[in-house]
Amino acid sequence: MSSTVPSLPLPGLAGEPPATPQPGVASLCAPASGSAAAQADAASSFDDLVRRIDALLPQTQCTRCGYPDCRAYALALAEGGADLNQCPPGGAEGVVRLARLLDRPARPLAPAHGAEGPRRLVFIDEATCIGCTLCIQVCPVDAIIGAPKRMHAVVESTCTGCELCLPVCPVDCIVLEDASAGATGWAAWSPAQADAARTRYARRATRLARDEHEHAQRLAARVAARQAHVARGAGTAAPSTVAGATAAAIVRPADAAGPTVDTAAQAPPRSTPAVAIPASADAPSRPSLPSPGDAAPADPKRAAVEAALVRARLRAKMRPS
């Protein structure tokens, strides 16, 4: 059987009309593939914009802009959900740089987020520090070193002056000192210092995520080991224990004389006979416990900690509400 294939007009030949595109699978898929490619290009462009905005921020990670870190503020700027004037460490120069990149009008710094000022570093008073480690936990760039109940110290070269350690210190042993000779904004902070702070912040975030993951793994291993131990104990229980549990679960059926009685409840409780230990004349006498009126031995470190806590409570009461 022979079939005749109809001839189709070819566009571009003389005397032939151009072919009219017909709707079909190819025409329906073309916009979808083009849309996916456009979305990928838009996502890449957006990520590049966030990276360029983040490069213009001082990376102090101070959260004064209202966001948890500089990267989050850059993301909000790229999405259009934040203003340009929310970064006091960057100062007026930082607002101008952001306005030039995002093609927006520059505005003065918002007073609600703070004022532009010199770059300041923190120092810890050795005589007052009690080693609580609270400042170490909040430092975004790991610029504070120390151990529990030991004196802490600040690494000046890595401190960004974020001041996040000030409100958490219970004894107010952290002080601020000017480190930029009066210079403010980007005049007191170099791009190299910002890049180093960004790197240290990223390393700290990675370390915290790793520690949390390892902690979760240790907890899961402990739970699994505990469950395995309980399962082994249930399978190898002592015969007397099993017999006692079985007897306690058996209930004698009721008869005409009275109600059902639990045989385990009728068993009298076992009691261990008390053994009298004769007093010996040669036995050493126990030391007498100190009475409440006796004076406790002086501990200089404990006295210093209590005095620091008293000072902290007094300062808290004196602060205006």
C-alpha positions as CSV (number, residue, x, y, z in Angstrom):
1,M,0.0,0.0,0.0
2,S,1.5,3.3,-1.0
3,S,0.8,6.6,0.8
4,T,1.1,10.0,-0.5
5,V,2.9,12.6,1.6
6,P,1.4,16.0,1.1
7,S,3.9,18.6,0.1
8,L,4.4,21.6,2.5
9,P,5.3,25.0,1.3
10,L,8.8,26.1,2.3
11,P,9.2,29.6,3.6
12,G,11.6,31.9,1.8
13,L,11.0,30.5,-1.8
14,A,9.8,32.8,-4.4
15,G,6.1,32.7,-5.0
16,E,5.4,30.7,-1.8
17,P,3.7,32.3,1.3
18,P,5.5,32.0,4.6
19,A,4.4,29.0,6.7
20,T,2.2,29.8,9.6
21,P,3.4,28.2,12.9
22,Q,1.0,25.7,14.2
23,P,0.4,25.1,17.9
24,G,1.9,21.9,19.2
25,V,4.3,20.3,21.8
26,A,7.3,22.2,20.6
27,S,5.5,25.6,20.7
28,L,4.1,24.8,24.2
29,C,7.5,23.7,25.6
30,A,9.5,26.6,24.2
31,P,8.1,29.2,26.6
32,A,8.6,26.9,29.5
33,S,12.3,26.2,28.7
34,G,12.8,29.9,28.1
35,S,11.2,30.8,31.4
36,A,13.4,28.3,33.3
37,A,16.5,29.8,31.7
38,A,15.3,33.3,32.5
39,Q,14.6,32.3,36.1
40,A,18.1,30.8,36.4
41,D,19.6,34.0,35.0
42,A,17.5,36.1,37.4
43,A,18.6,34.0,40.4
44,S,22.2,34.3,39.4
45,S,21.9,38.1,38.9
46,F,20.2,38.4,42.3
47,D,22.9,36.4,44.1
48,D,25.5,38.5,42.4
49,L,23.7,41.7,43.6
50,V,23.6,40.4,47.2
51,R,27.3,39.6,47.0
52,R,28.1,43.1,45.7
53,I,25.9,44.8,48.4
54,D,27.6,42.6,51.1
55,A,31.0,43.7,49.9
56,L,30.0,47.4,50.6
57,L,29.1,46.7,54.2
58,P,31.8,46.9,57.0
59,Q,31.1,43.4,58.3
60,T,31.1,44.3,61.9
61,Q,28.1,42.0,62.4
62,C,26.8,44.4,65.1
63,T,23.0,43.8,64.3
64,R,22.4,47.5,64.7
65,C,20.7,47.5,61.3
66,G,18.0,45.3,62.7
67,Y,19.1,42.1,61.0
68,P,21.1,39.2,62.5
69,D,24.2,39.9,60.3
70,C,25.5,41.9,57.4
71,R,24.6,39.2,54.9
72,A,21.0,39.3,56.0
73,Y,20.9,43.1,55.6
74,A,22.4,42.8,52.1
75,L,19.7,40.3,51.2
76,A,17.0,42.6,52.5
77,L,18.4,45.5,50.5
78,A,18.5,43.4,47.3
79,E,14.8,42.5,47.9
80,G,13.9,46.1,48.5
81,G,12.7,45.4,52.1
82,A,15.2,47.7,53.9
83,D,16.5,51.2,53.6
84,L,20.0,52.3,52.8
85,N,20.5,54.3,56.0
86,Q,20.5,51.5,58.6
87,C,24.2,50.8,59.0
88,P,25.9,53.2,61.5
89,P,29.4,51.6,61.2
90,G,29.4,52.3,57.5
91,G,28.4,55.9,58.1
92,A,27.4,58.5,55.5
93,E,30.0,57.1,53.0
94,G,28.5,53.7,53.3
95,V,25.0,55.1,52.4
96,V,26.5,56.9,49.4
97,R,28.1,53.7,48.2
98,L,24.9,51.7,48.5
99,A,22.8,54.4,46.8
100,R,25.3,54.4,43.9
101,L,25.1,50.6,43.5
102,L,21.3,50.3,43.9
103,D,20.5,53.6,42.0
104,R,18.5,55.0,44.9
105,P,18.7,58.5,46.5
106,A,21.0,58.7,49.4
107,R,19.5,59.6,52.8
108,P,20.9,60.5,56.2
109,L,21.4,57.8,58.7
110,A,18.3,56.8,60.6
111,P,18.6,57.8,64.3
112,A,16.7,54.7,65.3
113,H,19.7,52.6,64.3
114,G,22.4,54.7,65.9
115,A,24.8,57.4,64.9
116,E,28.0,57.4,63.1
117,G,31.0,57.3,65.4
118,P,34.7,56.3,65.7
119,R,35.7,52.6,65.7
120,R,36.1,51.3,69.2
121,L,37.6,48.2,70.6
122,V,36.6,46.4,73.8
123,F,38.9,45.5,76.7
124,I,38.2,43.3,79.8
125,D,39.1,44.3,83.3
126,E,41.1,41.4,84.7
127,A,40.3,42.2,88.3
128,T,36.6,42.2,87.8
129,C,36.1,39.3,85.2
130,I,34.5,36.2,86.8
131,G,34.9,33.9,83.8
132,C,31.3,33.5,82.9
133,T,32.0,33.0,79.1
134,L,28.9,34.9,78.1
135,C,30.9,37.4,76.1
136,I,32.7,34.5,74.3
137,Q,29.3,33.0,73.2
138,V,28.0,36.2,71.6
139,C,31.2,37.4,69.9
140,P,30.5,37.0,66.2
141,V,34.1,36.8,65.1
142,D,35.6,34.8,68.0
143,A,37.7,37.8,69.2
144,I,37.4,36.8,72.9
145,I,39.3,33.9,74.4
146,G,39.1,32.3,77.8
147,A,37.7,29.4,79.7
148,P,35.0,29.0,82.4
149,K,35.9,30.6,85.7
150,R,39.1,31.9,84.2
151,M,40.0,35.4,83.1
152,H,39.1,36.3,79.5
153,A,41.0,38.4,77.0
154,V,40.2,40.3,73.7
155,V,42.3,39.8,70.6
156,E,42.5,43.4,69.4
157,S,43.4,42.6,65.8
158,T,40.2,40.7,65.2
159,C,37.7,42.7,67.3
160,T,35.2,44.6,65.1
161,G,33.8,46.8,67.9
162,C,30.3,45.3,67.5
163,E,29.7,45.9,71.3
164,L,27.5,42.8,71.5
165,C,29.5,41.6,74.6
166,L,28.6,44.7,76.6
167,P,25.0,44.0,77.6
168,V,25.6,40.3,78.4
169,C,28.4,40.9,80.9
170,P,26.9,40.5,84.4
171,V,29.7,42.5,86.2
172,D,30.3,45.3,83.7
173,C,34.0,44.4,83.3
174,I,34.2,45.3,79.6
175,V,35.2,48.8,78.6
176,L,35.4,50.6,75.2
177,E,38.4,52.5,73.9
178,D,38.7,54.6,70.7
179,A,40.9,52.8,68.1
180,S,40.5,55.1,65.1
181,A,41.8,58.4,66.4
182,G,38.5,60.0,65.8
183,A,37.9,58.7,62.3
184,T,34.4,57.4,61.6
185,G,32.7,55.2,59.0
186,W,34.8,53.7,56.2
187,A,37.6,56.2,57.2
188,A,38.1,54.1,60.3
189,W,37.6,50.7,58.7
190,S,39.4,49.2,55.6
191,P,38.1,46.8,53.0
192,A,40.8,44.3,54.1
193,Q,39.6,44.4,57.7
194,A,36.0,43.9,56.4
195,D,37.0,40.8,54.4
196,A,38.9,39.3,57.3
197,A,35.8,39.9,59.6
198,R,33.6,38.2,57.0
199,T,35.8,35.2,56.8
200,R,36.0,34.8,60.6
201,Y,32.3,35.1,60.9
202,A,31.7,32.4,58.3
203,R,34.2,30.1,60.0
204,R,32.4,30.6,63.3
205,A,29.1,29.8,61.8
206,T,30.5,26.7,60.2
207,R,32.0,25.6,63.6
208,L,28.8,26.2,65.4
209,A,26.8,24.1,62.9
210,R,29.4,21.3,63.1
211,D,29.3,21.3,66.9
212,E,25.5,21.2,66.9
213,H,25.5,18.3,64.4
214,E,28.1,16.4,66.5
215,H,26.1,17.0,69.7
216,A,23.0,15.7,68.0
217,Q,24.9,12.6,66.9
218,R,26.2,12.0,70.4
219,L,22.7,12.3,71.9
220,A,21.3,9.9,69.3
221,A,24.1,7.4,70.1
222,R,23.4,7.6,73.8
223,V,19.7,7.1,73.3
224,A,20.4,4.1,71.0
225,A,22.8,2.6,73.6
226,R,20.3,3.1,76.4
227,Q,17.5,1.4,74.4
228,A,19.8,-1.5,73.5
229,H,20.7,-1.9,77.2
230,V,17.1,-1.9,78.3
231,A,16.3,-4.5,75.6
232,R,19.1,-6.8,76.8
233,G,18.0,-6.4,80.4
234,A,14.4,-7.3,79.5
235,G,15.6,-10.4,77.7
236,T,17.9,-11.7,80.4
237,A,15.9,-10.9,83.5
238,A,16.5,-13.0,86.6
239,P,14.1,-16.0,87.1
240,S,13.0,-14.7,90.5
241,T,12.1,-11.3,89.1
242,V,10.1,-12.9,86.3
243,A,8.3,-15.2,88.7
244,G,7.5,-12.3,91.0
245,A,6.1,-10.2,88.1
246,T,4.0,-13.1,86.9
247,A,2.6,-13.8,90.3
248,A,1.7,-10.2,90.8
249,A,-0.2,-10.2,87.5
250,I,-2.3,-13.4,88.3
251,V,-5.7,-12.7,89.8
252,R,-7.6,-15.5,91.5
253,P,-11.1,-15.9,90.0
254,A,-14.1,-14.8,92.1
255,D,-16.1,-17.4,94.1
256,A,-19.4,-17.2,95.8
257,A,-17.8,-16.2,99.1
258,G,-16.4,-12.8,98.1
259,P,-14.9,-10.6,95.4
260,T,-11.7,-11.1,93.4
261,V,-8.6,-10.9,95.5
262,D,-5.1,-10.1,94.2
263,T,-2.7,-12.6,95.6
264,A,0.2,-10.3,95.2
265,A,-1.6,-7.7,97.4
266,Q,-2.0,-10.4,100.2
267,A,1.7,-11.2,100.3
268,P,3.2,-9.5,103.4
269,P,6.1,-7.1,102.6
270,R,9.5,-8.4,103.2
271,S,11.5,-6.6,105.8
272,T,15.3,-6.7,106.3
273,P,16.1,-7.4,110.0
274,A,18.1,-4.6,111.6
275,V,21.6,-5.6,112.6
276,A,22.9,-3.9,115.7
277,I,26.5,-2.9,115.5
278,P,28.1,-2.7,118.9
279,A,30.0,0.4,119.7
280,S,33.7,-0.1,120.2
281,A,35.7,1.9,122.5
282,D,38.6,1.9,120.1
283,A,36.5,3.2,117.2
284,P,37.6,6.7,116.0
285,S,35.3,9.5,116.8
286,R,33.6,11.3,114.0
287,P,34.5,15.0,113.5
288,S,31.8,17.3,114.7
289,L,30.0,19.4,112.0
290,P,30.5,23.1,112.2
291,S,27.6,24.9,113.7
292,P,25.8,27.7,111.8
293,G,27.4,30.3,114.0
294,D,31.0,29.2,113.1
295,A,32.8,31.4,110.6
296,A,33.5,29.7,107.2
297,P,37.0,29.8,105.8
298,A,37.6,32.8,103.7
299,D,37.8,32.3,99.9
300,P,39.2,35.3,98.0
301,K,37.9,34.3,94.6
302,R,34.4,33.6,96.0
303,A,34.4,36.9,97.9
304,A,35.4,38.7,94.7
305,V,32.6,37.0,92.7
306,E,30.0,37.8,95.4
307,A,31.1,41.4,95.5
308,A,30.9,41.7,91.7
309,L,27.4,40.3,91.7
310,V,26.4,42.8,94.4
311,R,27.7,45.6,92.3
312,A,25.9,44.3,89.3
313,R,22.6,44.2,91.2
314,L,23.1,47.7,92.5
315,R,23.8,49.0,89.0
316,A,20.7,47.3,87.7
317,K,18.5,48.9,90.4
318,M,20.0,52.3,89.7
319,R,19.4,52.1,85.9
320,P,16.3,54.0,84.8
321,S,13.5,51.7,83.7
